[in-house]
Amino acid sequence: MTEHSARRYAVAVNPAASFGGGKAVGPMLVEVLRADGHTVTMLQADSYVRLEEAVRAALAEQPDALIVVGGDGMVHLGINHVAGTSIPLAVMPSGTGNDMARGLGMPVGDPAAAIESLRAALAAPPVASDVLRIENAEGVRYAAGVLSAGFDALVNERANLMRWPKGRQRYNLAIARELAALKPREYRLVVDGVERTERAILIAVANNTSFGGGMQIVPQADMTDGVVELFLVRPLSRTKFLAVFPKVFKREHVGHPAVHIEPVRHVTIAADPTLAGYADGERVGLLPTTVSVMREAALIHRPPVATN
């Protein structure tokens, strides 16, 4: 490695990782990057609030990239600190969902392969990426992947209130409980300046192809095209919804009469009764919420596409 290729990286590790099976991923990555000759600052804290403080301080030193180690929640943390800056974001997947890592073409479930993929991504120029700008009564924040305000948001809300079980099983149990109470809501939308009302079971605004741990809701989503996708599942009986729901993981739901996907740049979502929206799996406040696409608002390292 030449002197000019040595870089400075800030590596932020999910506070929850120290209690799970991914606790070794952050130190493993840091060891590899240091062996490559880079200067690496490893950021750890016992809470997200303190980790954010550490990230903010590290970015003031203008590192060559911020690398987040964890799942979509860590990507959410990262994007809220790099959006609109010249500091690129890179992702090392070690979370439960890892949808943003999948969208970036990173291997999931194999830390060694993911590290090699990340090394390749860091060696290539970062890509200008769109970002979701989210505004509601709680203020303005940003998201990298998907904002949801329907069935999935209700599942997240329930899962966050549960103390048992841990990990993915808690999310699966929350799905089962919300399915038992499944019913459509009435949404008041303003889509690119045009008001309309929709009754839907699931509504989302997608910059990434998937959310919820592999639900491929918008297979055609492109994080660099200057638009996002409004995704709706219109009213279905519980039986029909259960038949459609598994298809989302294999992209087989597209074309179903109840599924609607359209490109948008600006959408306001309100609901009766109101509920919380979730973005990148994180609670972002109660509706109404306005989501707009910020074109090329972040620089993101992603693995080069292999060519034959």
C-alpha positions in Angstrom: 0.0 0.0 0.0 1.3 3.4 -0.9 1.3 6.4 1.4 -1.4 8.1 -0.9 -3.7 5.1 -0.6 -3.8 5.0 3.2 -7.0 6.6 4.5 -8.7 7.6 7.7 -11.9 5.8 8.6 -14.3 6.2 11.5 -16.0 2.8 12.3 -19.2 3.0 14.4 -20.3 -0.2 16.0 -23.9 -1.0 17.0 -24.1 -0.8 20.8 -26.4 -3.9 20.8 -23.7 -5.9 19.0 -21.8 -6.4 22.2 -24.6 -8.6 23.4 -25.2 -10.7 20.3 -23.5 -13.0 17.9 -22.2 -10.1 15.8 -20.0 -8.7 18.6 -16.8 -9.8 16.9 -17.6 -8.2 13.5 -16.5 -4.6 14.4 -13.1 -5.5 15.9 -12.5 -8.0 13.0 -13.2 -5.2 10.4 -11.0 -2.7 12.3 -8.1 -5.3 12.4 -8.3 -5.9 8.7 -8.4 -2.2 7.8 -5.5 -1.4 10.0 -3.5 -4.3 8.5 -4.2 -2.7 5.1 -2.4 0.4 6.4 -5.4 2.7 7.2 -5.9 4.8 10.2 -9.1 3.6 12.0 -11.0 5.2 14.8 -13.4 2.6 16.4 -16.5 4.2 17.9 -18.3 2.3 20.6 -20.8 3.4 23.3 -23.3 1.9 25.6 -26.2 3.6 23.9 -27.2 5.1 20.5 -27.3 8.6 22.0 -23.7 8.3 23.1 -22.7 6.7 19.9 -24.2 9.5 18.0 -22.2 12.0 20.0 -19.0 10.0 19.2 -19.9 9.9 15.5 -20.6 13.6 15.5 -17.2 14.3 17.0 -15.4 11.9 14.7 -16.9 13.4 11.6 -15.8 16.9 12.7 -12.3 15.5 11.9 -13.3 14.9 8.3 -12.4 11.2 7.9 -12.4 9.6 4.4 -15.5 7.6 5.3 -17.9 6.7 8.1 -18.3 2.9 8.3 -21.3 1.6 10.2 -21.3 -1.9 11.6 -24.8 -3.3 12.3 -28.2 -3.4 10.6 -30.5 -0.9 9.1 -30.7 1.1 12.3 -27.0 1.8 12.1 -27.4 2.8 8.5 -30.1 5.2 9.7 -27.8 6.7 12.2 -25.1 7.1 9.6 -27.2 8.6 6.9 -28.5 11.2 9.4 -24.9 12.4 9.9 -23.5 12.2 6.4 -26.5 13.4 4.3 -25.5 16.7 2.6 -21.9 16.4 3.5 -18.8 15.3 1.5 -18.2 12.3 3.9 -19.1 8.9 2.3 -20.9 6.2 4.2 -20.1 2.5 4.0 -22.0 -0.4 5.5 -20.7 -3.6 7.3 -23.7 -5.8 7.8 -24.1 -7.5 11.2 -27.7 -6.8 12.1 -31.0 -8.7 11.9 -32.5 -7.2 8.8 -29.6 -5.8 6.7 -31.9 -4.6 3.9 -29.7 -1.7 3.0 -26.6 -3.9 2.9 -28.5 -6.2 0.4 -29.5 -3.2 -1.6 -25.9 -2.1 -1.9 -24.9 -5.6 -3.0 -23.1 -6.6 0.2 -23.0 -10.3 1.2 -25.1 -10.9 4.3 -24.5 -13.6 6.9 -20.9 -14.1 6.1 -18.7 -11.6 7.9 -15.5 -12.6 6.1 -17.1 -12.2 2.7 -18.7 -8.9 3.7 -15.3 -7.6 4.8 -13.8 -8.4 1.4 -16.7 -6.8 -0.3 -16.3 -3.7 1.8 -12.6 -3.5 1.1 -13.5 -3.5 -2.6 -16.2 -0.9 -2.1 -13.8 1.4 -0.2 -11.2 1.1 -3.0 -13.7 2.3 -5.6 -15.1 5.9 -5.8 -18.3 6.4 -3.7 -21.6 6.7 -5.5 -23.9 9.7 -5.2 -27.2 8.3 -3.7 -30.7 9.7 -3.1 -31.9 10.1 0.4 -35.4 10.3 2.0 -36.1 13.6 3.7 -38.7 13.0 6.4 -40.6 15.9 8.0 -43.3 15.8 10.6 -44.2 17.4 14.0 -41.0 16.0 15.5 -38.8 17.8 13.0 -36.7 16.8 10.0 -34.6 13.6 9.6 -33.3 11.4 6.9 -33.5 7.8 5.8 -31.6 5.7 3.4 -34.1 2.9 2.6 -37.8 2.7 3.2 -40.4 4.6 5.2 -43.4 2.5 6.2 -46.7 3.6 7.7 -49.0 0.6 7.5 -48.9 -3.1 8.6 -45.1 -3.1 8.9 -45.1 0.0 11.0 -47.7 -1.5 13.3 -45.5 -4.7 13.6 -42.5 -2.6 14.5 -44.5 -0.6 17.1 -45.7 -3.8 18.7 -42.3 -5.5 18.6 -40.7 -2.4 20.3 -43.1 -2.8 23.2 -42.3 -6.5 23.7 -39.6 -7.7 26.1 -39.7 -11.3 25.0 -38.6 -13.1 22.8 -35.3 -11.5 21.6 -34.1 -11.0 18.0 -36.0 -12.0 14.9 -38.5 -14.2 16.9 -39.9 -11.1 18.6 -40.6 -9.6 15.1 -42.2 -12.8 13.9 -44.5 -12.9 17.0 -45.5 -9.3 16.4 -46.4 -10.1 12.8 -48.7 -12.9 14.0 -50.4 -10.6 16.5 -50.9 -7.8 14.0 -52.3 -10.3 11.4 -55.0 -11.2 13.9 -56.1 -7.6 14.0 -55.5 -6.8 10.3 -57.7 -4.2 8.8 -57.3 -1.4 6.2 -56.8 2.2 7.1 -57.9 5.3 5.3 -54.9 7.4 4.2 -55.0 11.0 3.0 -52.2 11.5 0.6 -50.7 14.4 -1.3 -48.7 12.9 -4.1 -46.5 15.3 -6.1 -49.0 18.1 -5.3 -52.2 16.1 -6.0 -54.5 15.2 -3.1 -56.2 11.7 -2.9 -57.5 9.2 -0.5 -56.5 5.6 -0.3 -57.6 2.6 1.8 -54.7 0.4 2.3 -53.2 -2.4 4.5 -49.6 -1.5 3.8 -48.1 1.8 2.6 -44.5 2.6 2.2 -42.1 5.0 0.4 -39.1 3.2 -0.9 -35.6 4.3 -1.9 -34.3 0.7 -1.5 -35.7 -2.5 -2.9 -36.5 -4.1 0.4 -37.3 -3.7 4.1 -38.4 -5.8 7.0 -35.6 -8.3 6.6 -35.9 -9.2 3.0 -39.4 -8.1 1.9 -38.7 -7.2 -1.7 -41.5 -4.7 -2.0 -40.1 -2.6 -4.9 -37.7 -4.7 -6.9 -37.1 -1.9 -9.4 -36.2 0.7 -6.8 -32.9 2.5 -7.6 -31.1 4.7 -5.0 -29.6 6.9 -7.8 -32.6 7.7 -10.1 -33.9 10.8 -8.4 -37.3 9.3 -7.5 -38.7 7.0 -4.8 -41.5 4.5 -5.1 -44.9 4.8 -3.4 -46.0 1.2 -2.5 -49.5 0.3 -1.5 -51.3 -2.9 -0.7 -55.0 -2.1 -1.1 -57.7 -3.9 1.0 -57.6 -7.6 1.1 -59.2 -10.2 3.3 -56.9 -11.8 5.9 -56.9 -15.0 3.9 -55.9 -13.3 0.7 -53.3 -11.1 2.4 -51.7 -14.2 3.9 -51.6 -15.7 0.4 -49.9 -12.6 -1.0 -47.6 -11.7 1.9 -45.0 -14.5 1.4 -44.7 -13.6 -2.3 -43.0 -10.3 -1.3 -39.9 -12.2 -0.3 -39.6 -13.6 -3.8 -40.7 -10.6 -5.7 -43.8 -12.5 -6.9 -46.3 -9.9 -5.6 -45.7 -7.4 -8.4 -48.7 -7.4 -10.7 -51.2 -8.5 -8.1 -54.4 -6.4 -8.4 -54.1 -5.2 -4.8 -50.5 -4.1 -5.2 -49.8 -0.6 -6.5 -46.3 0.9 -7.1 -45.7 4.4 -8.6 -42.6 6.6 -8.8 -42.9 9.9 -6.8 -40.8 12.7 -5.7 -42.9 14.1 -2.8 -45.6 12.6 -0.8 -47.5 13.5 2.4 -49.1 10.7 4.4 -51.9 11.1 7.0 -54.0 8.4 8.5 -57.2 7.9 10.4 -56.6 6.9 13.1 -53.0 8.1 13.1 -50.0 5.9 13.7 -46.3 6.1 13.8 -44.1 5.9 10.8 -40.9 3.9 10.7 -37.9 4.5 8.5 -35.0 2.1 8.1 -36.8 0.2 10.9 -36.6 3.2 13.3 -39.5 5.1 14.7 -39.7 8.6 13.1 -42.8 10.0 14.8 -46.6 10.2 14.2 -48.3 10.9 10.9 -48.8 13.2 9.1 -45.4 12.9 7.6 -44.0 14.4 4.4 -41.4 12.4 2.5 -39.4 13.8 -0.4 -36.4 12.6 -2.3 -33.1 14.5 -1.9 -31.2 13.8 -5.1 -27.6 12.8 -4.7 -27.6 13.8 -1.0 -25.2 11.2 0.2 -22.0 9.5 -1.0 -22.1 5.8 -0.4 -19.4 3.2 -0.9 -20.8 0.1 -2.7 -19.0 -2.9 -4.2 -18.2 -2.6 -7.9 -20.5 -4.6 -10.1 -18.7 -7.6 -11.6 -18.5 -7.7 -15.4 -17.8 -10.7 -17.5 
